Amino acid sequence: MNSMERITAMLNHQEVDRIPVYPILSGVTRKLVNATYEEWATNADVCADALYKAVKQFNLDGVVTLIDLSVECDAWGQKLIFHENDAPHPDYSQCIIQDIEDYAKIKKVDYKQSKRMMMHIDVCRQLVEKANGEFPVTAFVFGPLGTLSMLRNQEDMYMDLYDDPDAVKEAVGEVTKTLKDYVNALIDTGIQGIMFDTLFASGTIMSQDMWIEMESEAIKVLADVCHERGVLVMIHNCGEKPYFDAQIEATKPCAFSFLHPPAECTDFADCKEKYGNKLGLIGCVPPPMVVTSTDEAWVEECKRQIDIFAKDGTGYMLATGCEYPSGSDFKKAELMVEIAKTYTPYKK
Amino acid sequence: MSTTLVEMSEFLQKGRVKNVKELIQKALDEGIAPKTILEEGLLSGMSVVGEKFKKNEVFVPEVLIAARAMNAGTTMLKPYLVQEGVESKGTVVIGTVKGDLHDIGKNIVKMMMEGKGLNVIDLGVDVSAEQYVTAAKENDADIIACSTLLTTTMGEIKNVVDLVKAEGIRAKVMIGGAPVTQDFCDSVNADSYTPDAATAADVALSFCL
């Protein structure tokens, strides 16, 4: 099986030759092309080259274009700060939404005016070309509420949700209109899927009711675009107790990338039991272990995840539950790939 | 307990600043001691929020609006507390470690600690080991609390612990943040790791008693 066949089979819950693997190598891939973080995050040629090299060098089964969480907010002119060795982020001293009244200023904008969105679209186009059908390319898109939080700052936005929820919701609607065009443009590049980051749909942040009220309708609009155009919908949520049911209801995803057991489950085994035949499950090795654990502990954790999620030999991709630490070396990524290739208890 | 204080606690839990301030004035007019208003009206309300947060019954937005109401209340009450000679239960120096600009987790821990009656000195984000130690010395702090969200900046926590030991100051070092674990805490010889903000506040208070 090549990677495309392996992932297709995994998502269809059919037999695979081995568990597919993707240790969410993103910013760290800049090291493969000797680029700074800023170069990697702003130059499509550099970024696409680095992500492609990672797939080839480490035998990854796909690529997710997680660049950083401030790609989308660039469309509204949010000032960003770039670093040599860290991910870009908004300049929170100069947020576009300074006051609760400023939500009314957020209107639909033309994504083509955003250098960062256009760069991401170019990255996807280049990767699809390089992949040539051998492995899937999945675009990563921050959800509407997340994008809005980058224009305000999370702490103030959380309080705004109580002080003037209608104002926030109205702005979410305008952001969604923009993201809808952006999603269509990403799909035009020939990508196989879009992974939406629904950061706030977890017990780490807000109640399920609040998330449903504030974002589920908006994320549904974006997911529907993908469904209508035959592109796979995936969800990424690395918060604790992610709300699986509410997100499945809204987006009907084929796969879920996560770090912690869902709110509806007692543990990962329960998650496999409840969702294993409905979703492709992607995860859930903790990225901090890349930095804090021994190689032996890392290998054991990868095996433990396979034992839990791949006991029936399918419907699972071994992955980190969030981005691989961008300051690390690639040793643990190589070990994870090795485990996916060689540890096959499901074949017994 | 006075019904005014019960109502105050309930409004605080709902984040209702205006109601909390009105009830503080009412309690003062009724002759209730400022220290009693603080403990039984404000801190007790925040304590309920902390417990509910720990049990996933309320979430970050609810904690933030409750803390905003508590801050408005304590600001209003401060002159009366000073007049009465009420002291805090301990002093904490808190910050997000050098190289890390994330502050929401740190801010929630700060709010929870203040909700326990602790005096919390917030050094902000991107705080060096030297800044923590200098502030702890200047304020005779009981606790230095270090937060980090990034795997790339976890190593800074060890620098803080090492400098605290080298300088021989008495402050306990508490650590937390998404990538931090008990194993990591043990490996850098910090005094305490706590997995959530409410527990951090409980442990901080226990260090001060």
HADDOCK unambig.tbl for C-alpha pairs under 7 A between the chains (distance, minus, plus):
assign (segid A and resid 155 and name CA) (segid B and resid 104 and name CA) 6.46 0.50 0.50
assign (segid A and resid 158 and name CA) (segid B and resid 61 and name CA) 4.84 0.50 0.50
assign (segid A and resid 159 and name CA) (segid B and resid 61 and name CA) 5.74 0.50 0.50
assign (segid A and resid 159 and name CA) (segid B and resid 64 and name CA) 6.54 0.50 0.50
assign (segid A and resid 159 and name CA) (segid B and resid 65 and name CA) 6.02 0.50 0.50
assign (segid A and resid 203 and name CA) (segid B and resid 56 and name CA) 6.74 0.50 0.50
assign (segid A and resid 205 and name CA) (segid B and resid 59 and name CA) 5.90 0.50 0.50
assign (segid A and resid 205 and name CA) (segid B and resid 60 and name CA) 5.37 0.50 0.50
assign (segid A and resid 206 and name CA) (segid B and resid 59 and name CA) 5.01 0.50 0.50
assign (segid A and resid 206 and name CA) (segid B and resid 60 and name CA) 6.06 0.50 0.50
assign (segid A and resid 206 and name CA) (segid B and resid 61 and name CA) 6.69 0.50 0.50
assign (segid A and resid 207 and name CA) (segid B and resid 59 and name CA) 6.25 0.50 0.50
assign (segid A and resid 288 and name CA) (segid B and resid 151 and name CA) 5.87 0.50 0.50
assign (segid A and resid 288 and name CA) (segid B and resid 179 and name CA) 5.21 0.50 0.50
assign (segid A and resid 291 and name CA) (segid B and resid 151 and name CA) 6.69 0.50 0.50
assign (segid A and resid 292 and name CA) (segid B and resid 184 and name CA) 7.00 0.50 0.50
assign (segid A and resid 325 and name CA) (segid B and resid 151 and name CA) 6.44 0.50 0.50
assign (segid A and resid 327 and name CA) (segid B and resid 152 and name CA) 6.02 0.50 0.50
